[in-house]
Amino acid sequence: MMLAVLNFKNLVDFEEQLQFLDDLSHADVQVDLKISPTLPVPNDFENFEIISQNLTIKERTVGEISPSVLHHLNISTSFIGHLERRKSLNEGLLIVRKRLENALENDIKPIISVGQYSNLELVTEELDILLKDQPITKPIIIAYESLASTEMGRALYSIDEIRDVHNKIREFMTTHYPAIDYQLILGGHMDEVGSPIANAIGYDGVLIGDRYHTLASFQPVLNVLNNLSR
Ligand SMILES: O=C(CO)COP(=O)(O)O
């Protein structure tokens, strides 16, 4: 089954997000769909999973989402170091590592985002900095995102490029972290055209941002994802 992660981001009106969730709860969803609204809401929908956009560090701090809040909402998956968050808030990899430690300690499945640099070698270096010596014993999700494509609002990569990234990350994980069970997803202007290509290359799923604000606008993508999952 394809994995599809939908991330609403902070500029999408929250009422609109709630309406989208409600409409989706009545829709035909065949794909493993995970959705992160700006504010986490209880994970009690039947045909998709609510996940968190962020998770705090272990030390005492203010204004961030704690594992306890997520457990209360029955949420068990969270983004760790989403690329745009890291860039806009100038957040370095060491703090992302601390978020990951907190996720692992509290049984929260991390979606680890990489792709800060477009250079292939740097993608696996970034991944290595995050994974090194972390006690990962349960499945994780690795999201590679073409950050430039998200920022520019169009697909800036060629099929060869996203295939190279896919093969490089798979090879790196097999060589350096053979014990880690992971799903690899692709982000960066993914839509009804890009999703089948990602699937054909071998990605386990796609990461989609805030370009769709209503079920009606998302429906063509959902139809394609449903078909890929059947
Ligand atoms: O950042 C993303 C998802 O979190 C991807 O955004 P786009 O789908 O708009 O490129």
The ligand as an SDF file (V2000), in Angstrom:
LIG
                    3D

 10  9  0  0  0  0  0  0  0  0999 V2000
    6.8020   20.3410    2.4600 O   0  0  0  0  0  0  0  0  0  0  0  0
    6.0910   19.5230    1.9420 C   0  0  0  0  0  0  0  0  0  0  0  0
    5.3030   18.6370    2.7590 C   0  0  0  0  0  0  0  0  0  0  0  0
    5.5750   18.7650    4.1000 O   0  0  0  0  0  0  0  0  0  0  0  0
    5.9400   19.4250    0.4760 C   0  0  0  0  0  0  0  0  0  0  0  0
    5.2760   20.5480    0.0160 O   0  0  0  0  0  0  0  0  0  0  0  0
    4.8200   20.6260   -1.5220 P   0  0  0  0  0  0  0  0  0  0  0  0
    4.0000   19.3940   -1.7670 O   0  0  0  0  0  0  0  0  0  0  0  0
    4.0230   21.8820   -1.6210 O   0  0  0  0  0  0  0  0  0  0  0  0
    6.0560   20.6520   -2.3230 O   0  0  0  0  0  0  0  0  0  0  0  0
  1  2  2  0
  2  3  1  0
  2  5  1  0
  3  4  1  0
  5  6  1  0
  6  7  1  0
  7  8  2  0
  7  9  1  0
  7 10  1  0
M  END
$$$$
